[in-house]
């Protein structure tokens, strides 16, 4: 059960990360990265971000690249939210494959 404060901070981080990724992926054509959800720990020290990446064939490669550059992303997040957050949480990113999973289920149901 997440508190109201956790939800507000998670939404703020999700909005800022989405903007950061949108600006970074403008240079690479054919790649779209969006932050589907952010979950923050109760002590506000760790934030897990779930990324929806298109094309899904390169999703793991792009997610690994983002995790390799997490220090720069955290720094930029800190610059954007320095007046709202006292401590910038540690960031961890994972591939959100829920859309692929739902698409696969729809495909299986339509075959019968």
PDB file as gemmi writes it, atoms N, CA and C in Angstrom:
CRYST1    1.000    1.000    1.000  90.00  90.00  90.00 P 1                      
ATOM      1  N   UNK A   1       0.846  -1.181   0.000  1.00  0.00           N  
ATOM      2  CA  UNK A   1       0.000   0.000   0.000  1.00  0.00           C  
ATOM      3  C   UNK A   1       0.888   1.240   0.000  1.00  0.00           C  
ATOM      4  N   UNK A   2       0.775   2.019  -1.043  1.00  0.00           N  
ATOM      5  CA  UNK A   2       1.585   3.223  -1.158  1.00  0.00           C  
ATOM      6  C   UNK A   2       0.860   4.408  -0.532  1.00  0.00           C  
ATOM      7  N   UNK A   3       1.627   5.274   0.116  1.00  0.00           N  
ATOM      8  CA  UNK A   3       1.053   6.457   0.729  1.00  0.00           C  
ATOM      9  C   UNK A   3       0.809   7.535  -0.327  1.00  0.00           C  
ATOM     10  N   UNK A   4       0.094   8.568   0.061  1.00  0.00           N  
ATOM     11  CA  UNK A   4      -0.186   9.670  -0.844  1.00  0.00           C  
ATOM     12  C   UNK A   4       1.107  10.362  -1.248  1.00  0.00           C  
ATOM     13  N   UNK A   5       2.025  10.507  -0.302  1.00  0.00           N  
ATOM     14  CA  UNK A   5       3.305  11.155  -0.599  1.00  0.00           C  
ATOM     15  C   UNK A   5       4.105  10.340  -1.619  1.00  0.00           C  
ATOM     16  N   UNK A   6       4.121   9.022  -1.438  1.00  0.00           N  
ATOM     17  CA  UNK A   6       4.819   8.164  -2.399  1.00  0.00           C  
ATOM     18  C   UNK A   6       4.223   8.320  -3.788  1.00  0.00           C  
ATOM     19  N   UNK A   7       2.901   8.346  -3.868  1.00  0.00           N  
ATOM     20  CA  UNK A   7       2.237   8.489  -5.171  1.00  0.00           C  
ATOM     21  C   UNK A   7       2.569   9.822  -5.834  1.00  0.00           C  
ATOM     22  N   UNK A   8       2.577  10.912  -5.054  1.00  0.00           N  
ATOM     23  CA  UNK A   8       2.887  12.222  -5.617  1.00  0.00           C  
ATOM     24  C   UNK A   8       4.314  12.282  -6.136  1.00  0.00           C  
ATOM     25  N   UNK A   9       5.250  11.755  -5.365  1.00  0.00           N  
ATOM     26  CA  UNK A   9       6.649  11.778  -5.781  1.00  0.00           C  
ATOM     27  C   UNK A   9       6.854  10.870  -6.990  1.00  0.00           C  
ATOM     28  N   UNK A  10       6.207   9.707  -7.002  1.00  0.00           N  
ATOM     29  CA  UNK A  10       6.328   8.794  -8.138  1.00  0.00           C  
ATOM     30  C   UNK A  10       5.782   9.441  -9.413  1.00  0.00           C  
ATOM     31  N   UNK A  11       4.666  10.152  -9.319  1.00  0.00           N  
ATOM     32  CA  UNK A  11       4.109  10.834 -10.493  1.00  0.00           C  
ATOM     33  C   UNK A  11       5.025  11.948 -10.977  1.00  0.00           C  
ATOM     34  N   UNK A  12       5.626  12.692 -10.045  1.00  0.00           N  
ATOM     35  CA  UNK A  12       6.560  13.753 -10.413  1.00  0.00           C  
ATOM     36  C   UNK A  12       7.771  13.168 -11.140  1.00  0.00           C  
ATOM     37  N   UNK A  13       8.331  12.100 -10.596  1.00  0.00           N  
ATOM     38  CA  UNK A  13       9.491  11.456 -11.216  1.00  0.00           C  
ATOM     39  C   UNK A  13       9.122  10.890 -12.575  1.00  0.00           C  
ATOM     40  N   UNK A  14       7.946  10.265 -12.681  1.00  0.00           N  
ATOM     41  CA  UNK A  14       7.505   9.698 -13.959  1.00  0.00           C  
ATOM     42  C   UNK A  14       7.382  10.788 -15.015  1.00  0.00           C  
ATOM     43  N   UNK A  15       6.808  11.917 -14.657  1.00  0.00           N  
ATOM     44  CA  UNK A  15       6.636  13.024 -15.609  1.00  0.00           C  
ATOM     45  C   UNK A  15       7.992  13.555 -16.067  1.00  0.00           C  
ATOM     46  N   UNK A  16       8.897  13.761 -15.145  1.00  0.00           N  
ATOM     47  CA  UNK A  16      10.213  14.306 -15.497  1.00  0.00           C  
ATOM     48  C   UNK A  16      11.034  13.301 -16.307  1.00  0.00           C  
ATOM     49  N   UNK A  17      10.998  12.029 -15.927  1.00  0.00           N  
ATOM     50  CA  UNK A  17      11.731  11.009 -16.682  1.00  0.00           C  
ATOM     51  C   UNK A  17      11.181  10.878 -18.097  1.00  0.00           C  
ATOM     52  N   UNK A  18       9.868  10.957 -18.241  1.00  0.00           N  
ATOM     53  CA  UNK A  18       9.262  10.891 -19.579  1.00  0.00           C  
ATOM     54  C   UNK A  18       9.779  12.016 -20.453  1.00  0.00           C  
ATOM     55  N   UNK A  19       9.872  13.210 -19.896  1.00  0.00           N  
ATOM     56  CA  UNK A  19      10.372  14.347 -20.651  1.00  0.00           C  
ATOM     57  C   UNK A  19      11.844  14.161 -20.998  1.00  0.00           C  
ATOM     58  N   UNK A  20      12.636  13.661 -20.053  1.00  0.00           N  
ATOM     59  CA  UNK A  20      14.069  13.418 -20.307  1.00  0.00           C  
ATOM     60  C   UNK A  20      14.240  12.415 -21.444  1.00  0.00           C  
ATOM     61  N   UNK A  21      13.510  11.294 -21.383  1.00  0.00           N  
ATOM     62  CA  UNK A  21      13.640  10.262 -22.416  1.00  0.00           C  
ATOM     63  C   UNK A  21      13.122  10.755 -23.763  1.00  0.00           C  
ATOM     64  N   UNK A  22      12.074  11.562 -23.751  1.00  0.00           N  
ATOM     65  CA  UNK A  22      11.549  12.090 -25.006  1.00  0.00           C  
ATOM     66  C   UNK A  22      12.594  12.968 -25.685  1.00  0.00           C  
ATOM     67  N   UNK A  23      13.275  13.801 -24.927  1.00  0.00           N  
ATOM     68  CA  UNK A  23      14.308  14.676 -25.493  1.00  0.00           C  
ATOM     69  C   UNK A  23      15.514  13.872 -25.979  1.00  0.00           C  
ATOM     70  N   UNK A  24      15.879  12.804 -25.266  1.00  0.00           N  
ATOM     71  CA  UNK A  24      17.035  12.005 -25.655  1.00  0.00           C  
ATOM     72  C   UNK A  24      16.759  11.159 -26.890  1.00  0.00           C  
ATOM     73  N   UNK A  25      15.536  10.683 -27.067  1.00  0.00           N  
ATOM     74  CA  UNK A  25      15.236   9.800 -28.196  1.00  0.00           C  
ATOM     75  C   UNK A  25      14.823  10.561 -29.449  1.00  0.00           C  
ATOM     76  N   UNK A  26      14.755  11.883 -29.390  1.00  0.00           N  
ATOM     77  CA  UNK A  26      14.441  12.644 -30.600  1.00  0.00           C  
ATOM     78  C   UNK A  26      15.545  12.479 -31.634  1.00  0.00           C  
ATOM     79  N   UNK A  27      16.778  12.292 -31.183  1.00  0.00           N  
ATOM     80  CA  UNK A  27      17.903  12.152 -32.112  1.00  0.00           C  
ATOM     81  C   UNK A  27      17.898  10.793 -32.803  1.00  0.00           C  
ATOM     82  N   UNK A  28      17.397   9.764 -32.129  1.00  0.00           N  
ATOM     83  CA  UNK A  28      17.372   8.424 -32.732  1.00  0.00           C  
ATOM     84  C   UNK A  28      15.994   8.186 -33.318  1.00  0.00           C  
ATOM     85  N   UNK A  29      15.938   8.066 -34.624  1.00  0.00           N  
ATOM     86  CA  UNK A  29      14.652   7.879 -35.308  1.00  0.00           C  
ATOM     87  C   UNK A  29      14.210   6.431 -35.196  1.00  0.00           C  
ATOM     88  N   UNK A  30      12.915   6.233 -35.015  1.00  0.00           N  
ATOM     89  CA  UNK A  30      12.361   4.894 -34.951  1.00  0.00           C  
ATOM     90  C   UNK A  30      12.394   4.278 -33.574  1.00  0.00           C  
ATOM     91  N   UNK A  31      12.783   5.034 -32.547  1.00  0.00           N  
ATOM     92  CA  UNK A  31      12.812   4.527 -31.172  1.00  0.00           C  
ATOM     93  C   UNK A  31      11.922   5.409 -30.315  1.00  0.00           C  
ATOM     94  N   UNK A  32      11.063   4.778 -29.534  1.00  0.00           N  
ATOM     95  CA  UNK A  32      10.166   5.497 -28.639  1.00  0.00           C  
ATOM     96  C   UNK A  32      10.267   4.877 -27.259  1.00  0.00           C  
ATOM     97  N   UNK A  33      10.603   5.684 -26.267  1.00  0.00           N  
ATOM     98  CA  UNK A  33      10.714   5.221 -24.885  1.00  0.00           C  
ATOM     99  C   UNK A  33       9.740   6.031 -24.045  1.00  0.00           C  
ATOM    100  N   UNK A  34       8.853   5.347 -23.337  1.00  0.00           N  
ATOM    101  CA  UNK A  34       7.941   6.036 -22.427  1.00  0.00           C  
ATOM    102  C   UNK A  34       7.972   5.338 -21.076  1.00  0.00           C  
ATOM    103  N   UNK A  35       7.738   6.104 -20.041  1.00  0.00           N  
ATOM    104  CA  UNK A  35       7.737   5.577 -18.679  1.00  0.00           C  
ATOM    105  C   UNK A  35       6.299   5.213 -18.340  1.00  0.00           C  
ATOM    106  N   UNK A  36       6.023   3.912 -18.245  1.00  0.00           N  
ATOM    107  CA  UNK A  36       4.643   3.496 -17.998  1.00  0.00           C  
ATOM    108  C   UNK A  36       4.258   3.643 -16.527  1.00  0.00           C  
ATOM    109  N   UNK A  37       5.185   3.357 -15.613  1.00  0.00           N  
ATOM    110  CA  UNK A  37       4.878   3.516 -14.185  1.00  0.00           C  
ATOM    111  C   UNK A  37       6.185   3.653 -13.407  1.00  0.00           C  
ATOM    112  N   UNK A  38       6.103   4.380 -12.311  1.00  0.00           N  
ATOM    113  CA  UNK A  38       7.225   4.492 -11.375  1.00  0.00           C  
ATOM    114  C   UNK A  38       6.733   4.040 -10.008  1.00  0.00           C  
ATOM    115  N   UNK A  39       7.549   3.270  -9.334  1.00  0.00           N  
ATOM    116  CA  UNK A  39       7.240   2.822  -7.981  1.00  0.00           C  
ATOM    117  C   UNK A  39       8.392   3.247  -7.089  1.00  0.00           C  
ATOM    118  N   UNK A  40       8.061   3.909  -5.985  1.00  0.00           N  
ATOM    119  CA  UNK A  40       9.102   4.411  -5.091  1.00  0.00           C  
ATOM    120  C   UNK A  40       9.007   3.692  -3.754  1.00  0.00           C  
ATOM    121  N   UNK A  41      10.159   3.402  -3.156  1.00  0.00           N  
ATOM    122  CA  UNK A  41      10.202   2.673  -1.887  1.00  0.00           C  
ATOM    123  C   UNK A  41       9.663   3.565  -0.764  1.00  0.00           C  
ATOM    124  N   UNK A  42       9.219   2.964   0.339  1.00  0.00           N  
ATOM    125  CA  UNK A  42       8.651   3.757   1.441  1.00  0.00           C  
ATOM    126  C   UNK A  42       9.618   4.786   2.032  1.00  0.00           C  
ATOM    127  N   UNK A  43      10.932   4.515   1.986  1.00  0.00           N  
ATOM    128  CA  UNK A  43      11.887   5.486   2.517  1.00  0.00           C  
ATOM    129  C   UNK A  43      12.358   6.481   1.460  1.00  0.00           C  
ATOM    130  N   UNK A  44      11.770   6.452   0.283  1.00  0.00           N  
ATOM    131  CA  UNK A  44      12.031   7.375  -0.829  1.00  0.00           C  
ATOM    132  C   UNK A  44      13.472   7.299  -1.343  1.00  0.00           C  
ATOM    133  N   UNK A  45      14.136   6.159  -1.172  1.00  0.00           N  
ATOM    134  CA  UNK A  45      15.536   6.064  -1.583  1.00  0.00           C  
ATOM    135  C   UNK A  45      15.724   5.340  -2.913  1.00  0.00           C  
ATOM    136  N   UNK A  46      14.762   4.527  -3.314  1.00  0.00           N  
ATOM    137  CA  UNK A  46      14.877   3.762  -4.553  1.00  0.00           C  
ATOM    138  C   UNK A  46      13.601   3.939  -5.367  1.00  0.00           C  
ATOM    139  N   UNK A  47      13.778   4.230  -6.641  1.00  0.00           N  
ATOM    140  CA  UNK A  47      12.644   4.350  -7.553  1.00  0.00           C  
ATOM    141  C   UNK A  47      12.830   3.362  -8.690  1.00  0.00           C  
ATOM    142  N   UNK A  48      11.838   2.503  -8.903  1.00  0.00           N  
ATOM    143  CA  UNK A  48      11.866   1.551 -10.011  1.00  0.00           C  
ATOM    144  C   UNK A  48      10.971   2.105 -11.112  1.00  0.00           C  
ATOM    145  N   UNK A  49      11.577   2.296 -12.279  1.00  0.00           N  
ATOM    146  CA  UNK A  49      10.835   2.803 -13.426  1.00  0.00           C  
ATOM    147  C   UNK A  49      10.633   1.703 -14.443  1.00  0.00           C  
ATOM    148  N   UNK A  50       9.404   1.539 -14.902  1.00  0.00           N  
ATOM    149  CA  UNK A  50       9.082   0.530 -15.906  1.00  0.00           C  
ATOM    150  C   UNK A  50       8.892   1.241 -17.240  1.00  0.00           C  
ATOM    151  N   UNK A  51       9.700   0.834 -18.222  1.00  0.00           N  
ATOM    152  CA  UNK A  51       9.750   1.511 -19.511  1.00  0.00           C  
ATOM    153  C   UNK A  51       9.035   0.711 -20.587  1.00  0.00           C  
ATOM    154  N   UNK A  52       8.219   1.390 -21.352  1.00  0.00           N  
ATOM    155  CA  UNK A  52       7.594   0.809 -22.526  1.00  0.00           C  
ATOM    156  C   UNK A  52       8.400   1.290 -23.727  1.00  0.00           C  
ATOM    157  N   UNK A  53       9.018   0.343 -24.430  1.00  0.00           N  
ATOM    158  CA  UNK A  53       9.968   0.687 -25.486  1.00  0.00           C  
ATOM    159  C   UNK A  53       9.480   0.134 -26.818  1.00  0.00           C  
ATOM    160  N   UNK A  54       9.510   0.995 -27.839  1.00  0.00           N  
ATOM    161  CA  UNK A  54       9.181   0.583 -29.198  1.00  0.00           C  
ATOM    162  C   UNK A  54      10.399   0.840 -30.062  1.00  0.00           C  
ATOM    163  N   UNK A  55      10.857  -0.028 -30.865  1.00  0.00           N  
ATOM    164  CA  UNK A  55      10.373  -1.388 -31.153  1.00  0.00           C  
ATOM    165  C   UNK A  55      10.748  -2.361 -30.037  1.00  0.00           C  
ATOM    166  N   UNK A  56       9.851  -3.294 -29.773  1.00  0.00           N  
ATOM    167  CA  UNK A  56      10.036  -4.215 -28.644  1.00  0.00           C  
ATOM    168  C   UNK A  56      11.175  -5.203 -28.877  1.00  0.00           C  
ATOM    169  N   UNK A  57      11.638  -5.357 -30.128  1.00  0.00           N  
ATOM    170  CA  UNK A  57      12.752  -6.277 -30.385  1.00  0.00           C  
ATOM    171  C   UNK A  57      14.041  -5.753 -29.753  1.00  0.00           C  
ATOM    172  N   UNK A  58      14.185  -4.428 -29.677  1.00  0.00           N  
ATOM    173  CA  UNK A  58      15.391  -3.821 -29.115  1.00  0.00           C  
ATOM    174  C   UNK A  58      15.194  -3.354 -27.685  1.00  0.00           C  
ATOM    175  N   UNK A  59      14.111  -3.777 -27.043  1.00  0.00           N  
ATOM    176  CA  UNK A  59      13.756  -3.255 -25.729  1.00  0.00           C  
ATOM    177  C   UNK A  59      14.831  -3.533 -24.684  1.00  0.00           C  
ATOM    178  N   UNK A  60      15.311  -4.757 -24.610  1.00  0.00           N  
ATOM    179  CA  UNK A  60      16.305  -5.096 -23.594  1.00  0.00           C  
ATOM    180  C   UNK A  60      17.619  -4.355 -23.832  1.00  0.00           C  
ATOM    181  N   UNK A  61      18.017  -4.228 -25.084  1.00  0.00           N  
ATOM    182  CA  UNK A  61      19.244  -3.508 -25.429  1.00  0.00           C  
ATOM    183  C   UNK A  61      19.154  -2.041 -25.001  1.00  0.00           C  
ATOM    184  N   UNK A  62      18.028  -1.409 -25.275  1.00  0.00           N  
ATOM    185  CA  UNK A  62      17.838  -0.003 -24.920  1.00  0.00           C  
ATOM    186  C   UNK A  62      17.757   0.153 -23.407  1.00  0.00           C  
ATOM    187  N   UNK A  63      17.088  -0.755 -22.731  1.00  0.00           N  
ATOM    188  CA  UNK A  63      16.979  -0.698 -21.272  1.00  0.00           C  
ATOM    189  C   UNK A  63      18.357  -0.862 -20.625  1.00  0.00           C  
ATOM    190  N   UNK A  64      19.179  -1.768 -21.146  1.00  0.00           N  
ATOM    191  CA  UNK A  64      20.540  -1.934 -20.628  1.00  0.00           C  
ATOM    192  C   UNK A  64      21.354  -0.663 -20.831  1.00  0.00           C  
ATOM    193  N   UNK A  65      21.173  -0.010 -21.972  1.00  0.00           N  
ATOM    194  CA  UNK A  65      21.873   1.245 -22.249  1.00  0.00           C  
ATOM    195  C   UNK A  65      21.434   2.329 -21.265  1.00  0.00           C  
ATOM    196  N   UNK A  66      20.151   2.385 -20.977  1.00  0.00           N  
ATOM    197  CA  UNK A  66      19.634   3.378 -20.026  1.00  0.00           C  
ATOM    198  C   UNK A  66      20.184   3.096 -18.628  1.00  0.00           C  
ATOM    199  N   UNK A  67      20.210   1.825 -18.228  1.00  0.00           N  
ATOM    200  CA  UNK A  67      20.753   1.479 -16.913  1.00  0.00           C  
ATOM    201  C   UNK A  67      22.245   1.776 -16.823  1.00  0.00           C  
ATOM    202  N   UNK A  68      22.964   1.703 -17.931  1.00  0.00           N  
ATOM    203  CA  UNK A  68      24.387   2.033 -17.931  1.00  0.00           C  
ATOM    204  C   UNK A  68      24.611   3.532 -17.743  1.00  0.00           C  
ATOM    205  N   UNK A  69      23.650   4.336 -18.157  1.00  0.00           N  
ATOM    206  CA  UNK A  69      23.757   5.797 -18.050  1.00  0.00           C  
ATOM    207  C   UNK A  69      22.878   6.370 -16.942  1.00  0.00           C  
ATOM    208  N   UNK A  70      22.596   5.562 -15.924  1.00  0.00           N  
ATOM    209  CA  UNK A  70      21.653   5.972 -14.890  1.00  0.00           C  
ATOM    210  C   UNK A  70      22.185   7.156 -14.059  1.00  0.00           C  
ATOM    211  N   UNK A  71      23.486   7.304 -13.930  1.00  0.00           N  
ATOM    212  CA  UNK A  71      24.032   8.424 -13.146  1.00  0.00           C  
ATOM    213  C   UNK A  71      23.732   9.763 -13.816  1.00  0.00           C  
ATOM    214  N   UNK A  72      23.857   9.811 -15.140  1.00  0.00           N  
ATOM    215  CA  UNK A  72      23.570  11.059 -15.855  1.00  0.00           C  
ATOM    216  C   UNK A  72      22.080  11.380 -15.805  1.00  0.00           C  
ATOM    217  N   UNK A  73      21.251  10.351 -15.902  1.00  0.00           N  
ATOM    218  CA  UNK A  73      19.800  10.550 -15.847  1.00  0.00           C  
ATOM    219  C   UNK A  73      19.401  11.043 -14.459  1.00  0.00           C  
ATOM    220  N   UNK A  74      19.995  10.459 -13.420  1.00  0.00           N  
ATOM    221  CA  UNK A  74      19.698  10.870 -12.048  1.00  0.00           C  
ATOM    222  C   UNK A  74      20.127  12.318 -11.814  1.00  0.00           C  
ATOM    223  N   UNK A  75      21.284  12.702 -12.369  1.00  0.00           N  
ATOM    224  CA  UNK A  75      21.753  14.079 -12.235  1.00  0.00           C  
ATOM    225  C   UNK A  75      20.772  15.051 -12.891  1.00  0.00           C  
ATOM    226  N   UNK A  76      20.340  14.728 -14.105  1.00  0.00           N  
ATOM    227  CA  UNK A  76      19.399  15.610 -14.792  1.00  0.00           C  
ATOM    228  C   UNK A  76      18.062  15.671 -14.059  1.00  0.00           C  
ATOM    229  N   UNK A  77      17.621  14.531 -13.517  1.00  0.00           N  
ATOM    230  CA  UNK A  77      16.393  14.511 -12.723  1.00  0.00           C  
ATOM    231  C   UNK A  77      16.555  15.400 -11.494  1.00  0.00           C  
ATOM    232  N   UNK A  78      17.730  15.350 -10.879  1.00  0.00           N  
ATOM    233  CA  UNK A  78      17.992  16.199  -9.722  1.00  0.00           C  
ATOM    234  C   UNK A  78      17.972  17.674 -10.067  1.00  0.00           C  
ATOM    235  N   UNK A  79      18.493  18.040 -11.239  1.00  0.00           N  
ATOM    236  CA  UNK A  79      18.468  19.432 -11.669  1.00  0.00           C  
ATOM    237  C   UNK A  79      17.032  19.916 -11.890  1.00  0.00           C  
ATOM    238  N   UNK A  80      16.188  19.041 -12.397  1.00  0.00           N  
ATOM    239  CA  UNK A  80      14.803  19.426 -12.694  1.00  0.00           C  
ATOM    240  C   UNK A  80      13.932  19.490 -11.436  1.00  0.00           C  
ATOM    241  N   UNK A  81      14.225  18.639 -10.450  1.00  0.00           N  
ATOM    242  CA  UNK A  81      13.347  18.533  -9.277  1.00  0.00           C  
ATOM    243  C   UNK A  81      14.020  19.028  -8.000  1.00  0.00           C  
ATOM    244  N   UNK A  82      15.053  19.855  -8.118  1.00  0.00           N  
ATOM    245  CA  UNK A  82      15.802  20.260  -6.925  1.00  0.00           C  
ATOM    246  C   UNK A  82      14.983  21.097  -5.953  1.00  0.00           C  
ATOM    247  N   UNK A  83      13.921  21.742  -6.429  1.00  0.00           N  
ATOM    248  CA  UNK A  83      13.091  22.543  -5.538  1.00  0.00           C  
ATOM    249  C   UNK A  83      11.933  21.734  -4.941  1.00  0.00           C  
ATOM    250  N   UNK A  84      11.680  20.533  -5.491  1.00  0.00           N  
ATOM    251  CA  UNK A  84      10.580  19.724  -4.969  1.00  0.00           C  
ATOM    252  C   UNK A  84      11.053  18.577  -4.085  1.00  0.00           C  
ATOM    253  N   UNK A  85      12.219  18.010  -4.397  1.00  0.00           N  
ATOM    254  CA  UNK A  85      12.705  16.839  -3.667  1.00  0.00           C  
ATOM    255  C   UNK A  85      13.994  17.170  -2.927  1.00  0.00           C  
ATOM    256  N   UNK A  86      14.081  16.698  -1.700  1.00  0.00           N  
ATOM    257  CA  UNK A  86      15.303  16.901  -0.936  1.00  0.00           C  
ATOM    258  C   UNK A  86      16.372  15.897  -1.344  1.00  0.00           C  
ATOM    259  N   UNK A  87      15.971  14.630  -1.473  1.00  0.00           N  
ATOM    260  CA  UNK A  87      16.890  13.561  -1.859  1.00  0.00           C  
ATOM    261  C   UNK A  87      16.389  12.953  -3.161  1.00  0.00           C  
ATOM    262  N   UNK A  88      17.279  12.836  -4.132  1.00  0.00           N  
ATOM    263  CA  UNK A  88      16.926  12.217  -5.410  1.00  0.00           C  
ATOM    264  C   UNK A  88      17.122  10.709  -5.244  1.00  0.00           C  
ATOM    265  N   UNK A  89      16.086   9.913  -5.479  1.00  0.00           N  
ATOM    266  CA  UNK A  89      16.221   8.461  -5.262  1.00  0.00           C  
ATOM    267  C   UNK A  89      17.132   7.793  -6.283  1.00  0.00           C  
ATOM    268  N   UNK A  90      17.661   6.648  -5.889  1.00  0.00           N  
ATOM    269  CA  UNK A  90      18.426   5.809  -6.809  1.00  0.00           C  
ATOM    270  C   UNK A  90      17.445   5.265  -7.847  1.00  0.00           C  
ATOM    271  N   UNK A  91      17.862   5.254  -9.102  1.00  0.00           N  
ATOM    272  CA  UNK A  91      16.964   4.844 -10.188  1.00  0.00           C  
ATOM    273  C   UNK A  91      17.335   3.456 -10.694  1.00  0.00           C  
ATOM    274  N   UNK A  92      16.321   2.643 -10.918  1.00  0.00           N  
ATOM    275  CA  UNK A  92      16.482   1.335 -11.549  1.00  0.00           C  
ATOM    276  C   UNK A  92      15.389   1.211 -12.597  1.00  0.00           C  
ATOM    277  N   UNK A  93      15.783   0.764 -13.789  1.00  0.00           N  
ATOM    278  CA  UNK A  93      14.821   0.686 -14.889  1.00  0.00           C  
ATOM    279  C   UNK A  93      14.633  -0.755 -15.336  1.00  0.00           C  
ATOM    280  N   UNK A  94      13.386  -1.074 -15.677  1.00  0.00           N  
ATOM    281  CA  UNK A  94      13.010  -2.403 -16.138  1.00  0.00           C  
ATOM    282  C   UNK A  94      12.113  -2.255 -17.363  1.00  0.00           C  
ATOM    283  N   UNK A  95      12.108  -3.278 -18.209  1.00  0.00           N  
ATOM    284  CA  UNK A  95      11.245  -3.275 -19.394  1.00  0.00           C  
ATOM    285  C   UNK A  95       9.830  -3.656 -18.967  1.00  0.00           C  
ATOM    286  N   UNK A  96       8.871  -2.839 -19.361  1.00  0.00           N  
ATOM    287  CA  UNK A  96       7.461  -3.124 -19.090  1.00  0.00           C  
ATOM    288  C   UNK A  96       6.891  -3.841 -20.309  1.00  0.00           C  
ATOM    289  N   UNK A  97       6.699  -5.135 -20.188  1.00  0.00           N  
ATOM    290  CA  UNK A  97       6.212  -5.920 -21.320  1.00  0.00           C  
ATOM    291  C   UNK A  97       4.728  -6.257 -21.195  1.00  0.00           C  
ATOM    292  N   UNK A  98       3.990  -5.482 -20.428  1.00  0.00           N  
ATOM    293  CA  UNK A  98       2.569  -5.774 -20.242  1.00  0.00           C  
ATOM    294  C   UNK A  98       1.776  -5.597 -21.541  1.00  0.00           C  
ATOM    295  N   UNK A  99       2.166  -4.633 -22.388  1.00  0.00           N  
ATOM    296  CA  UNK A  99       1.455  -4.445 -23.663  1.00  0.00           C  
ATOM    297  C   UNK A  99       1.701  -5.619 -24.603  1.00  0.00           C  
ATOM    298  N   UNK A 100       2.943  -6.118 -24.648  1.00  0.00           N  
ATOM    299  CA  UNK A 100       3.242  -7.288 -25.473  1.00  0.00           C  
ATOM    300  C   UNK A 100       2.491  -8.510 -24.963  1.00  0.00           C  
ATOM    301  N   UNK A 101       2.393  -8.636 -23.650  1.00  0.00           N  
ATOM    302  CA  UNK A 101       1.685  -9.752 -23.033  1.00  0.00           C  
ATOM    303  C   UNK A 101       0.199  -9.701 -23.387  1.00  0.00           C  
ATOM    304  N   UNK A 102      -0.407  -8.519 -23.289  1.00  0.00           N  
ATOM    305  CA  UNK A 102      -1.831  -8.371 -23.625  1.00  0.00           C  
ATOM    306  C   UNK A 102      -2.068  -8.627 -25.116  1.00  0.00           C  
ATOM    307  N   UNK A 103      -1.151  -8.176 -25.958  1.00  0.00           N  
ATOM    308  CA  UNK A 103      -1.271  -8.411 -27.397  1.00  0.00           C  
ATOM    309  C   UNK A 103      -1.194  -9.905 -27.711  1.00  0.00           C  
ATOM    310  N   UNK A 104      -0.298 -10.602 -27.036  1.00  0.00           N  
ATOM    311  CA  UNK A 104      -0.161 -12.039 -27.227  1.00  0.00           C  
ATOM    312  C   UNK A 104      -1.436 -12.779 -26.799  1.00  0.00           C  
ATOM    313  N   UNK A 105      -2.039 -12.375 -25.704  1.00  0.00           N  
ATOM    314  CA  UNK A 105      -3.281 -12.993 -25.240  1.00  0.00           C  
ATOM    315  C   UNK A 105      -4.403 -12.728 -26.246  1.00  0.00           C  
ATOM    316  N   UNK A 106      -4.510 -11.507 -26.756  1.00  0.00           N  
ATOM    317  CA  UNK A 106      -5.525 -11.186 -27.763  1.00  0.00           C  
ATOM    318  C   UNK A 106      -5.350 -12.044 -29.012  1.00  0.00           C  
ATOM    319  N   UNK A 107      -4.094 -12.226 -29.422  1.00  0.00           N  
ATOM    320  CA  UNK A 107      -3.797 -13.036 -30.602  1.00  0.00           C  
ATOM    321  C   UNK A 107      -4.205 -14.501 -30.375  1.00  0.00           C  
ATOM    322  N   UNK A 108      -3.914 -15.002 -29.182  1.00  0.00           N  
ATOM    323  CA  UNK A 108      -4.282 -16.397 -28.880  1.00  0.00           C  
ATOM    324  C   UNK A 108      -5.790 -16.582 -28.824  1.00  0.00           C  
ATOM    325  N   UNK A 109      -6.488 -15.589 -28.283  1.00  0.00           N  
ATOM    326  CA  UNK A 109      -7.950 -15.688 -28.193  1.00  0.00           C  
ATOM    327  C   UNK A 109      -8.618 -15.566 -29.562  1.00  0.00           C  
ATOM    328  N   UNK A 110      -8.031 -14.784 -30.462  1.00  0.00           N  
ATOM    329  CA  UNK A 110      -8.650 -14.615 -31.780  1.00  0.00           C  
ATOM    330  C   UNK A 110      -8.413 -15.798 -32.692  1.00  0.00           C  
ATOM    331  N   UNK A 111      -7.429 -16.647 -32.380  1.00  0.00           N  
ATOM    332  CA  UNK A 111      -7.159 -17.817 -33.217  1.00  0.00           C  
ATOM    333  C   UNK A 111      -8.220 -18.890 -33.064  1.00  0.00           C  
ATOM    334  N   UNK A 112      -8.883 -18.917 -31.940  1.00  0.00           N  
ATOM    335  CA  UNK A 112      -9.862 -19.987 -31.691  1.00  0.00           C  
ATOM    336  C   UNK A 112     -11.225 -19.658 -32.187  1.00  0.00           C  
TER     337      UNK A 112                                                      
END                                                                             
